[in-house]
Amino acid sequence: WNGVDKPSLGDALRAVHRPASVEEAEAGRRRLAFDELLDLQLMLARARLLAKRGRSGVPFEIRHTHTRRLAESLPWPLTADQKKAIREITADMTAPERMHRLLMGDVGTGKTVVALFAMLLALENDFQAALMAPTELLAEQHVATLTRLLEPLDLRPELLVGRLTPGEKAARRRKLSSGQARLVVGTHALFEESVAFQRLGLVVIDEQHRFGVDQRARLIAKGDAPDVLLLTATPIPRSLALTRFGDLDISTLRTRPPGRGRVRTGVRSAAERSRALEFVREQCQAGRQAYVVLPVIEESERADLRAATIEAETLQALWPDLAVGLVHGRLKAAERDERMRRFRAGEIQVLVATTVIEVGIDVPNATVMLIQHPERFGLAQLHQLRGRIGRGEGESYCILLCEPPVPARLEAFAATTDGFRIAELDLEERKMGDLIGERQAGEFELRLARLPDDTGLLSTARQVAQGVLAEDPMLSLPRHLPLRQRALGRYPRAIELFRTG
Protein backbone atom coordinates (compact mmCIF):
# COMPACT_ATOMS: atom_id res chain seq x y z
CA TRP A 1 0.00 0.00 0.00
CA ASN A 2 3.05 2.22 -0.56
CA GLY A 3 3.52 4.26 2.57
CA VAL A 4 -0.11 4.41 3.69
CA ASP A 5 -0.59 3.90 7.42
CA LYS A 6 -2.47 0.62 7.40
CA PRO A 7 -3.34 -0.89 10.75
CA SER A 8 -5.70 -3.84 10.56
CA LEU A 9 -9.40 -3.13 10.14
CA GLY A 10 -10.08 -4.26 13.72
CA ASP A 11 -7.32 -2.01 15.10
CA ALA A 12 -8.60 0.91 13.03
CA LEU A 13 -12.16 0.49 14.30
CA ARG A 14 -10.94 0.26 17.90
CA ALA A 15 -8.78 3.32 17.37
CA VAL A 16 -11.65 5.50 16.16
CA HIS A 17 -14.13 4.28 18.79
CA ARG A 18 -11.84 3.94 21.83
CA PRO A 19 -8.59 5.72 21.07
CA ALA A 20 -5.79 5.94 23.58
CA SER A 21 -4.69 9.23 22.02
CA VAL A 22 -5.63 11.74 19.35
CA GLU A 23 -2.82 10.37 17.20
CA GLU A 24 -4.20 6.83 17.43
CA ALA A 25 -7.67 8.04 16.49
CA GLU A 26 -6.26 9.87 13.47
CA ALA A 27 -4.30 6.80 12.35
CA GLY A 28 -7.49 4.72 12.53
CA ARG A 29 -9.46 7.32 10.63
CA ARG A 30 -6.83 7.48 7.90
CA ARG A 31 -6.96 3.70 7.51
CA LEU A 32 -10.73 3.74 7.09
CA ALA A 33 -10.60 6.85 4.90
CA PHE A 34 -8.10 5.15 2.60
CA ASP A 35 -10.48 2.21 2.13
CA GLU A 36 -13.28 4.65 1.35
CA LEU A 37 -11.16 6.57 -1.17
CA LEU A 38 -9.88 3.35 -2.74
CA ASP A 39 -13.44 2.09 -3.30
CA LEU A 40 -14.31 5.40 -4.96
CA GLN A 41 -11.22 5.40 -7.16
CA LEU A 42 -11.82 1.79 -8.22
CA MET A 43 -15.29 2.76 -9.46
CA LEU A 44 -14.04 5.88 -11.24
CA ALA A 45 -11.05 4.13 -12.81
CA ARG A 46 -13.31 1.32 -14.03
CA ALA A 47 -15.73 3.86 -15.52
CA ARG A 48 -12.79 5.54 -17.23
CA LEU A 49 -11.67 2.26 -18.81
CA LEU A 50 -15.15 1.62 -20.17
CA ALA A 51 -15.58 5.20 -21.45
CA LYS A 52 -12.46 4.86 -23.60
CA ARG A 53 -13.59 1.63 -25.25
CA GLY A 54 -15.53 1.23 -28.43
CA ARG A 55 -13.90 3.42 -31.05
CA SER A 56 -14.54 1.87 -34.45
CA GLY A 57 -12.02 1.97 -37.27
CA VAL A 58 -8.56 3.50 -37.08
CA PRO A 59 -7.48 6.43 -34.88
CA PHE A 60 -7.38 9.94 -36.31
CA GLU A 61 -4.25 10.92 -38.18
CA ILE A 62 -2.37 14.14 -37.49
CA ARG A 63 -2.94 16.49 -40.41
CA HIS A 64 -1.96 20.13 -40.33
CA THR A 65 -3.78 21.84 -43.19
CA HIS A 66 -6.51 23.49 -41.10
CA THR A 67 -4.78 23.61 -37.73
CA ARG A 68 -1.63 25.27 -39.08
CA ARG A 69 -3.67 27.92 -40.92
CA LEU A 70 -5.70 28.55 -37.76
CA ALA A 71 -2.56 29.00 -35.64
CA GLU A 72 -1.11 31.41 -38.20
CA SER A 73 -4.29 33.49 -38.38
CA LEU A 74 -4.94 33.91 -34.64
CA PRO A 75 -4.68 37.55 -33.46
CA TRP A 76 -2.25 36.52 -30.69
CA PRO A 77 -0.04 33.48 -30.01
CA LEU A 78 -1.35 30.51 -28.09
CA THR A 79 -0.42 30.40 -24.41
CA ALA A 80 1.79 27.63 -23.05
CA ASP A 81 -1.28 26.12 -21.34
CA GLN A 82 -3.24 26.11 -24.61
CA LYS A 83 -0.37 24.43 -26.48
CA LYS A 84 -0.08 21.76 -23.78
CA ALA A 85 -3.83 21.09 -23.81
CA ILE A 86 -3.83 20.83 -27.61
CA ARG A 87 -0.97 18.30 -27.45
CA GLU A 88 -2.86 16.24 -24.85
CA ILE A 89 -6.08 16.29 -26.87
CA THR A 90 -4.25 15.45 -30.11
CA ALA A 91 -2.54 12.50 -28.40
CA ASP A 92 -5.95 11.25 -27.23
CA MET A 93 -7.60 11.62 -30.62
CA THR A 94 -4.79 9.83 -32.43
CA ALA A 95 -4.67 6.96 -29.90
CA PRO A 96 -6.46 3.61 -30.38
CA GLU A 97 -8.79 4.34 -27.41
CA ARG A 98 -11.54 6.94 -27.41
CA MET A 99 -10.90 10.34 -25.91
CA HIS A 100 -12.83 11.11 -22.74
CA ARG A 101 -11.30 14.39 -21.50
CA LEU A 102 -12.29 17.42 -19.45
CA LEU A 103 -10.82 20.79 -20.44
CA MET A 104 -10.91 22.92 -17.32
CA GLY A 105 -10.06 26.58 -17.79
CA ASP A 106 -10.23 29.67 -15.66
CA VAL A 107 -12.36 32.55 -16.93
CA GLY A 108 -10.99 33.98 -20.16
CA THR A 109 -8.22 31.42 -20.71
CA GLY A 110 -9.25 30.46 -24.24
CA LYS A 111 -11.04 27.10 -23.99
CA THR A 112 -12.99 27.70 -27.20
CA VAL A 113 -9.83 28.06 -29.28
CA VAL A 114 -8.43 24.81 -27.86
CA ALA A 115 -11.71 23.03 -28.60
CA LEU A 116 -11.60 24.42 -32.14
CA PHE A 117 -8.22 22.78 -32.77
CA ALA A 118 -9.78 19.47 -31.70
CA MET A 119 -12.77 20.01 -33.98
CA LEU A 120 -10.50 20.82 -36.93
CA LEU A 121 -8.55 17.59 -36.36
CA ALA A 122 -11.85 15.71 -36.64
CA LEU A 123 -12.76 17.61 -39.82
CA GLU A 124 -9.34 16.90 -41.37
CA ASN A 125 -10.01 13.20 -40.85
CA ASP A 126 -13.33 13.50 -42.71
CA PHE A 127 -15.47 13.39 -39.56
CA GLN A 128 -18.06 15.84 -38.29
CA ALA A 129 -17.80 17.73 -35.00
CA ALA A 130 -20.61 18.98 -32.75
CA LEU A 131 -20.40 21.59 -30.01
CA MET A 132 -23.33 21.62 -27.57
CA ALA A 133 -24.01 24.60 -25.27
CA PRO A 134 -26.66 24.91 -22.53
CA THR A 135 -28.36 28.08 -23.84
CA GLU A 136 -29.21 29.52 -27.22
CA LEU A 137 -27.37 32.72 -26.35
CA LEU A 138 -24.15 30.85 -25.58
CA ALA A 139 -24.53 28.75 -28.74
CA GLU A 140 -24.92 31.93 -30.79
CA GLN A 141 -21.84 33.42 -29.16
CA HIS A 142 -19.87 30.29 -30.03
CA VAL A 143 -21.02 30.50 -33.65
CA ALA A 144 -19.98 34.16 -33.84
CA THR A 145 -16.54 33.35 -32.36
CA LEU A 146 -15.97 30.29 -34.54
CA THR A 147 -17.16 32.09 -37.69
CA ARG A 148 -14.59 34.83 -37.07
CA LEU A 149 -11.77 32.37 -36.36
CA LEU A 150 -12.60 30.08 -39.29
CA GLU A 151 -12.99 32.79 -41.91
CA PRO A 152 -9.37 32.44 -43.16
CA LEU A 153 -9.97 28.68 -43.55
CA ASP A 154 -13.12 29.15 -45.64
CA LEU A 155 -15.12 27.08 -43.14
CA ARG A 156 -18.38 28.06 -41.50
CA PRO A 157 -20.19 26.44 -38.55
CA GLU A 158 -23.91 25.71 -38.64
CA LEU A 159 -26.26 26.68 -35.81
CA LEU A 160 -29.07 24.39 -34.62
CA VAL A 161 -31.24 25.78 -31.80
CA GLY A 162 -34.88 25.62 -30.82
CA ARG A 163 -35.88 29.13 -31.93
CA LEU A 164 -35.19 28.43 -35.62
CA THR A 165 -38.19 28.06 -37.90
CA PRO A 166 -39.25 24.51 -38.86
CA GLY A 167 -37.91 25.12 -42.35
CA GLU A 168 -34.52 26.30 -41.09
CA LYS A 169 -34.24 23.31 -38.77
CA ALA A 170 -35.14 20.87 -41.54
CA ALA A 171 -32.56 22.38 -43.89
CA ARG A 172 -29.79 22.11 -41.30
CA ARG A 173 -30.77 18.57 -40.37
CA ARG A 174 -30.45 17.63 -44.06
CA LYS A 175 -26.97 19.17 -44.17
CA LEU A 176 -25.93 17.15 -41.11
CA SER A 177 -27.29 13.83 -42.36
CA SER A 178 -25.70 14.32 -45.80
CA GLY A 179 -22.36 15.42 -44.37
CA GLN A 180 -22.54 18.81 -46.05
CA ALA A 181 -22.46 20.45 -42.61
CA ARG A 182 -19.20 19.39 -41.01
CA LEU A 183 -19.20 21.53 -37.85
CA VAL A 184 -22.39 22.31 -35.94
CA VAL A 185 -23.07 24.31 -32.78
CA GLY A 186 -26.33 23.88 -30.96
CA THR A 187 -28.30 23.35 -27.79
CA HIS A 188 -30.54 20.48 -26.69
CA ALA A 189 -31.87 20.53 -30.28
CA LEU A 190 -28.78 18.54 -31.29
CA PHE A 191 -29.89 15.34 -29.58
CA GLU A 192 -33.49 15.33 -30.82
CA GLU A 193 -34.50 12.09 -32.53
CA SER A 194 -34.85 13.82 -35.90
CA VAL A 195 -31.18 14.85 -35.93
CA ALA A 196 -28.78 12.43 -37.63
CA PHE A 197 -25.11 12.84 -38.50
CA GLN A 198 -23.37 11.26 -41.45
CA ARG A 199 -20.11 10.66 -39.55
CA LEU A 200 -19.87 12.25 -36.11
CA GLY A 201 -16.32 11.92 -34.79
CA LEU A 202 -16.08 14.47 -31.97
CA VAL A 203 -18.57 15.77 -29.41
CA VAL A 204 -17.67 18.91 -27.45
CA ILE A 205 -19.97 19.80 -24.54
CA ASP A 206 -19.61 23.28 -23.05
CA GLU A 207 -20.57 23.94 -19.42
CA GLN A 208 -20.99 20.19 -19.18
CA HIS A 209 -22.46 20.33 -15.65
CA ARG A 210 -25.56 22.02 -17.08
CA PHE A 211 -26.49 18.81 -18.92
CA GLY A 212 -27.64 15.55 -17.40
CA VAL A 213 -25.69 12.35 -17.99
CA ASP A 214 -28.51 11.01 -20.16
CA GLN A 215 -28.58 14.18 -22.28
CA ARG A 216 -24.86 13.98 -22.95
CA ALA A 217 -25.23 10.29 -23.79
CA ARG A 218 -28.02 10.99 -26.31
CA LEU A 219 -25.79 13.31 -28.31
CA ILE A 220 -22.78 10.98 -28.09
CA ALA A 221 -25.00 8.14 -29.37
CA LYS A 222 -25.51 10.07 -32.62
CA GLY A 223 -22.02 8.90 -33.65
CA ASP A 224 -20.21 5.58 -33.71
CA ALA A 225 -18.29 5.95 -30.44
CA PRO A 226 -17.03 9.51 -31.06
CA ASP A 227 -14.34 11.21 -29.02
CA VAL A 228 -15.70 13.37 -26.19
CA LEU A 229 -14.33 16.68 -24.89
CA LEU A 230 -16.11 18.33 -21.94
CA LEU A 231 -15.52 22.00 -21.13
CA THR A 232 -15.94 23.80 -17.81
CA ALA A 233 -15.15 27.37 -16.80
CA THR A 234 -15.29 26.50 -13.12
CA PRO A 235 -11.79 25.89 -11.74
CA ILE A 236 -11.71 22.76 -9.60
CA PRO A 237 -9.14 21.98 -6.90
CA ARG A 238 -7.14 18.80 -7.45
CA SER A 239 -8.82 16.93 -4.59
CA LEU A 240 -12.29 17.71 -5.92
CA ALA A 241 -11.27 16.89 -9.50
CA LEU A 242 -9.98 13.45 -8.46
CA THR A 243 -13.30 12.58 -6.82
CA ARG A 244 -15.80 14.32 -9.04
CA PHE A 245 -14.03 13.79 -12.37
CA GLY A 246 -11.76 10.85 -11.65
CA ASP A 247 -13.24 9.03 -14.64
CA LEU A 248 -11.89 11.69 -17.02
CA ASP A 249 -8.48 12.77 -18.23
CA ILE A 250 -8.07 16.46 -17.38
CA SER A 251 -6.38 19.34 -19.19
CA THR A 252 -6.04 22.67 -17.41
CA LEU A 253 -5.80 26.27 -18.62
CA ARG A 254 -4.65 28.87 -16.09
CA THR A 255 -3.07 31.76 -18.01
CA ARG A 256 -5.09 34.26 -20.03
CA PRO A 257 -4.09 35.12 -23.59
CA PRO A 258 -2.79 38.66 -24.19
CA GLY A 259 -5.30 41.32 -25.14
CA ARG A 260 -7.58 40.92 -22.11
CA GLY A 261 -7.91 43.88 -19.76
CA ARG A 262 -7.11 43.75 -16.05
CA VAL A 263 -9.98 43.48 -13.58
CA ARG A 264 -9.63 45.52 -10.38
CA THR A 265 -11.77 44.40 -7.43
CA GLY A 266 -12.69 46.55 -4.46
CA VAL A 267 -14.82 45.94 -1.37
CA ARG A 268 -16.92 48.91 -0.34
CA SER A 269 -19.28 49.59 2.56
CA ALA A 270 -22.99 49.77 1.84
CA ALA A 271 -22.75 53.37 3.04
CA GLU A 272 -20.77 54.09 -0.14
CA ARG A 273 -23.60 52.93 -2.39
CA SER A 274 -24.27 56.40 -3.85
CA ARG A 275 -20.62 56.84 -4.72
CA ALA A 276 -20.45 53.39 -6.31
CA LEU A 277 -23.58 54.06 -8.37
CA GLU A 278 -22.13 57.34 -9.57
CA PHE A 279 -19.04 55.50 -10.78
CA VAL A 280 -21.26 53.03 -12.67
CA ARG A 281 -23.11 55.94 -14.28
CA GLU A 282 -19.89 57.67 -15.31
CA GLN A 283 -18.60 54.52 -16.97
CA CYS A 284 -21.84 54.05 -18.91
CA GLN A 285 -21.92 57.68 -19.99
CA ALA A 286 -18.38 57.19 -21.29
CA GLY A 287 -19.71 54.46 -23.61
CA ARG A 288 -19.17 51.38 -21.43
CA GLN A 289 -21.75 48.95 -20.02
CA ALA A 290 -22.34 47.59 -16.52
CA TYR A 291 -23.87 44.72 -14.57
CA VAL A 292 -25.61 45.23 -11.24
CA VAL A 293 -26.04 41.87 -9.47
CA LEU A 294 -28.32 41.05 -6.55
CA PRO A 295 -29.04 37.77 -4.73
CA VAL A 296 -32.87 37.80 -4.82
CA ILE A 297 -35.54 38.63 -7.38
CA GLU A 298 -38.39 39.98 -5.24
CA GLU A 299 -38.14 42.16 -2.14
CA SER A 300 -40.53 39.94 -0.17
CA GLU A 301 -38.11 37.00 -0.31
CA ARG A 302 -35.82 38.59 2.27
CA ALA A 303 -36.75 41.92 3.84
CA ASP A 304 -33.12 42.75 4.61
CA LEU A 305 -31.87 42.27 1.02
CA ARG A 306 -32.18 44.57 -1.97
CA ALA A 307 -34.11 42.85 -4.78
CA ALA A 308 -33.37 42.84 -8.51
CA THR A 309 -36.86 43.95 -9.60
CA ILE A 310 -36.89 46.95 -7.26
CA GLU A 311 -33.29 47.84 -8.12
CA ALA A 312 -34.06 47.89 -11.86
CA GLU A 313 -36.97 50.28 -11.29
CA THR A 314 -34.89 52.45 -8.97
CA LEU A 315 -31.96 52.74 -11.36
CA GLN A 316 -34.13 53.45 -14.38
CA ALA A 317 -35.79 56.32 -12.48
CA LEU A 318 -32.40 57.54 -11.29
CA TRP A 319 -30.82 57.34 -14.75
CA PRO A 320 -33.47 58.28 -17.33
CA ASP A 321 -30.74 58.83 -19.93
CA LEU A 322 -29.59 55.18 -19.70
CA ALA A 323 -31.40 52.01 -20.76
CA VAL A 324 -31.70 49.65 -17.78
CA GLY A 325 -32.58 45.98 -18.36
CA LEU A 326 -33.55 43.19 -15.95
CA VAL A 327 -32.90 39.45 -16.17
CA HIS A 328 -33.58 36.73 -13.63
CA GLY A 329 -34.44 33.05 -13.42
CA ARG A 330 -38.22 33.46 -13.44
CA LEU A 331 -38.29 35.00 -16.90
CA LYS A 332 -39.05 32.69 -19.79
CA ALA A 333 -35.84 31.57 -21.47
CA ALA A 334 -36.71 33.33 -24.74
CA GLU A 335 -37.39 36.64 -22.96
CA ARG A 336 -34.23 36.36 -20.88
CA ASP A 337 -32.10 35.58 -23.92
CA GLU A 338 -33.63 38.47 -25.86
CA ARG A 339 -32.70 40.96 -23.13
CA MET A 340 -29.19 39.55 -22.99
CA ARG A 341 -28.93 39.89 -26.77
CA ARG A 342 -29.96 43.53 -26.48
CA PHE A 343 -27.31 44.07 -23.81
CA ARG A 344 -24.69 42.43 -26.02
CA ALA A 345 -25.79 44.65 -28.92
CA GLY A 346 -25.39 47.78 -26.75
CA GLU A 347 -29.10 48.64 -26.66
CA ILE A 348 -29.08 48.21 -22.87
CA GLN A 349 -26.36 50.01 -20.89
CA VAL A 350 -27.06 48.64 -17.40
CA LEU A 351 -28.15 45.04 -16.86
CA VAL A 352 -29.63 44.32 -13.42
CA ALA A 353 -29.46 40.60 -12.83
CA THR A 354 -29.37 37.67 -10.46
CA THR A 355 -26.88 34.82 -10.95
CA VAL A 356 -28.41 33.83 -14.31
CA ILE A 357 -25.52 35.76 -15.88
CA GLU A 358 -22.95 33.61 -14.07
CA VAL A 359 -21.89 31.83 -17.27
CA GLY A 360 -22.28 32.24 -21.00
CA ILE A 361 -22.28 36.02 -21.38
CA ASP A 362 -19.48 37.57 -23.42
CA VAL A 363 -19.79 41.34 -23.76
CA PRO A 364 -16.34 42.93 -24.19
CA ASN A 365 -17.78 46.42 -23.73
CA ALA A 366 -19.06 45.61 -20.22
CA THR A 367 -16.37 46.92 -17.85
CA VAL A 368 -18.17 47.38 -14.52
CA MET A 369 -19.85 44.91 -12.18
CA LEU A 370 -21.51 46.04 -8.96
CA ILE A 371 -22.40 43.11 -6.69
CA GLN A 372 -24.70 43.91 -3.79
CA HIS A 373 -24.81 41.64 -0.72
CA PRO A 374 -21.72 39.69 -1.94
CA GLU A 375 -21.60 37.87 1.41
CA ARG A 376 -24.61 35.88 0.14
CA PHE A 377 -22.58 34.29 -2.67
CA GLY A 378 -19.94 31.57 -2.61
CA LEU A 379 -16.43 32.56 -3.63
CA ALA A 380 -16.46 30.41 -6.77
CA GLN A 381 -19.79 31.97 -7.73
CA LEU A 382 -18.38 35.47 -7.21
CA HIS A 383 -15.45 34.54 -9.44
CA GLN A 384 -17.77 33.38 -12.21
CA LEU A 385 -19.78 36.59 -11.93
CA ARG A 386 -16.62 38.69 -12.06
CA GLY A 387 -15.62 36.75 -15.16
CA ARG A 388 -18.36 38.54 -17.12
CA ILE A 389 -16.15 41.65 -17.20
CA GLY A 390 -12.56 42.04 -18.32
CA ARG A 391 -13.35 40.39 -21.64
CA GLY A 392 -12.19 43.35 -23.73
CA GLU A 393 -8.96 45.32 -23.83
CA GLY A 394 -9.93 48.06 -21.37
CA GLU A 395 -9.53 47.98 -17.60
CA SER A 396 -12.56 46.68 -15.73
CA TYR A 397 -13.88 47.16 -12.20
CA CYS A 398 -15.70 44.80 -9.84
CA ILE A 399 -17.25 46.47 -6.78
CA LEU A 400 -18.47 44.40 -3.84
CA LEU A 401 -20.96 46.41 -1.80
CA CYS A 402 -21.58 44.90 1.63
CA GLU A 403 -22.49 45.77 5.20
CA PRO A 404 -19.57 46.22 7.62
CA PRO A 405 -17.58 44.52 8.96
CA VAL A 406 -16.15 43.19 5.70
CA PRO A 407 -15.73 39.38 5.90
CA ALA A 408 -12.14 38.18 5.54
CA ARG A 409 -13.25 35.84 2.75
CA LEU A 410 -14.27 38.84 0.61
CA GLU A 411 -10.95 40.56 1.24
CA ALA A 412 -9.20 37.35 0.13
CA PHE A 413 -11.37 37.22 -2.98
CA ALA A 414 -10.61 40.83 -3.88
CA ALA A 415 -6.87 40.20 -3.53
CA THR A 416 -6.66 37.60 -6.34
CA THR A 417 -8.10 36.85 -9.77
CA ASP A 418 -6.66 33.31 -9.83
CA GLY A 419 -9.70 31.08 -10.14
CA PHE A 420 -7.85 28.01 -8.89
CA ARG A 421 -6.76 29.82 -5.72
CA ILE A 422 -10.34 31.00 -5.21
CA ALA A 423 -11.60 27.44 -5.73
CA GLU A 424 -9.22 26.25 -3.01
CA LEU A 425 -10.47 28.97 -0.65
CA ASP A 426 -14.04 27.96 -1.47
CA LEU A 427 -13.27 24.32 -0.74
CA GLU A 428 -11.65 25.21 2.59
CA GLU A 429 -14.67 27.32 3.51
CA ARG A 430 -17.51 25.09 2.36
CA LYS A 431 -15.85 21.68 2.68
CA MET A 432 -16.22 18.76 0.33
CA GLY A 433 -19.79 17.77 1.04
CA ASP A 434 -21.20 21.10 -0.08
CA LEU A 435 -19.25 21.14 -3.33
CA ILE A 436 -19.62 17.67 -4.81
CA GLY A 437 -23.12 18.38 -6.11
CA GLU A 438 -25.79 16.25 -7.74
CA ARG A 439 -23.43 14.09 -9.71
CA GLN A 440 -22.30 12.35 -6.53
CA ALA A 441 -25.38 12.76 -4.34
CA GLY A 442 -26.15 9.35 -2.87
CA GLU A 443 -23.52 7.74 -5.07
CA PHE A 444 -20.01 8.96 -4.25
CA GLU A 445 -20.50 10.12 -0.69
CA LEU A 446 -17.38 10.57 1.46
CA ARG A 447 -17.90 10.19 5.20
CA LEU A 448 -14.44 9.57 6.62
CA ALA A 449 -12.10 11.29 4.18
CA ARG A 450 -11.43 14.96 4.87
CA LEU A 451 -10.66 16.89 1.73
CA PRO A 452 -8.60 18.82 0.90
CA ASP A 453 -6.58 17.62 3.95
CA ASP A 454 -6.49 14.03 2.66
CA THR A 455 -5.47 14.91 -0.92
CA GLY A 456 -2.24 12.92 -0.54
CA LEU A 457 -4.20 9.89 0.64
CA LEU A 458 -6.57 10.35 -2.30
CA SER A 459 -3.69 10.43 -4.80
CA THR A 460 -2.27 7.21 -3.34
CA ALA A 461 -5.68 5.53 -3.51
CA ARG A 462 -5.95 6.52 -7.16
CA GLN A 463 -2.53 5.06 -7.97
CA VAL A 464 -3.41 1.82 -6.19
CA ALA A 465 -6.76 1.58 -8.00
CA GLN A 466 -5.16 2.12 -11.40
CA GLY A 467 -2.51 -0.51 -10.66
CA VAL A 468 -5.07 -3.08 -9.51
CA LEU A 469 -7.32 -2.55 -12.55
CA ALA A 470 -4.37 -2.63 -14.95
CA GLU A 471 -3.69 -6.16 -13.71
CA ASP A 472 -7.29 -7.25 -13.18
CA PRO A 473 -9.89 -5.03 -14.94
CA MET A 474 -12.86 -7.05 -13.64
CA LEU A 475 -11.49 -7.53 -10.09
CA SER A 476 -12.07 -11.23 -10.62
CA LEU A 477 -8.82 -12.65 -9.22
CA PRO A 478 -9.26 -14.33 -5.84
CA ARG A 479 -7.13 -11.78 -4.00
CA HIS A 480 -9.16 -8.92 -5.51
CA LEU A 481 -12.63 -10.34 -4.88
CA PRO A 482 -12.83 -8.79 -1.38
CA LEU A 483 -12.05 -5.40 -2.94
CA ARG A 484 -14.79 -5.86 -5.52
CA GLN A 485 -17.34 -6.97 -2.93
CA ARG A 486 -16.55 -4.09 -0.59
CA ALA A 487 -16.58 -1.45 -3.35
CA LEU A 488 -19.87 -2.71 -4.79
CA GLY A 489 -21.31 -2.92 -1.30
CA ARG A 490 -20.56 0.78 -0.93
CA TYR A 491 -21.70 1.65 -4.48
CA PRO A 492 -24.26 -1.01 -5.52
CA ARG A 493 -25.44 1.01 -8.54
CA ALA A 494 -21.94 0.65 -10.01
CA ILE A 495 -22.53 -3.05 -10.68
CA GLU A 496 -23.10 -2.11 -14.35
CA LEU A 497 -19.40 -1.25 -14.59
CA PHE A 498 -18.57 -4.94 -14.14
CA ARG A 499 -21.20 -6.55 -16.37
CA THR A 500 -18.76 -7.15 -19.21
CA GLY A 501 -15.00 -7.24 -19.54
Buried (B, 14 or more C-beta within 10 A) or exposed (E): EEEBBBBEEEBBBBBBEEBEEEEBBBBBBBBBBBBBBBBBBBBBBBBBBBBBEEBEEEBBEEEEEBBEBBBEEBEEEBBEBBBBBBEBBBEBBBBEBBBBBBBBBBBBBBBBBBBBBBBBBBBBBEBBBBBBBBBBBBBBBBBBBBBEBBEEBEBEBBBBBBBBEEEEBEEBBEBBBEEEBBBBBBBBBBBBEEBEBBBBBBBBBBBBBBBEEEBBEBBBEBBBBBBBBBBBBBBBBBBBBBBBBBBBBBBBBBBBBEEBBEBEBEBBBEEBBEEBBEBBBEBBEEEBBBBBBBBBBEBEEEEEEBBBBBBBBBBBEEBEEBBBBBBBEEBEBEEBBBBBBBBBEEEBBBBBBBBBBBBBBBBBBBBBBBBBBBEBBBBBBBBBBBBBBBBBEBEBBBBBBBEEEBBEBBEBBBEEBBBBBBBBBBBEBEEBEEBBEEEBEEBBBBEBBBBBEBBEBBBBBBEBBBEBBEEBBBBEEEEBEEBBEBBBEBBEEBEEBBEEE
